[in-house]
């Protein structure tokens, strides 16, 4: 039996995390499928905690978060901002 719940994997590509967040955000905003903002926040945190593998991925991560903030007219809490800034200066495996 297959489950609908997506398991979070630490080594998932950024693109998978972005798609998960995008779906959670749209579902929460549109009130679909019992989605809530906690699911959106968890999916967003996966992106913020993502360790970029190279400069391009780091830039993609920062651009996605910036785009999300503009589109949602939202903001990051202090913990998210600290994680984003600390994670954006280092690359995994470097």
Beta strands, then each sheet from edge to edge (+ up, - down):
end
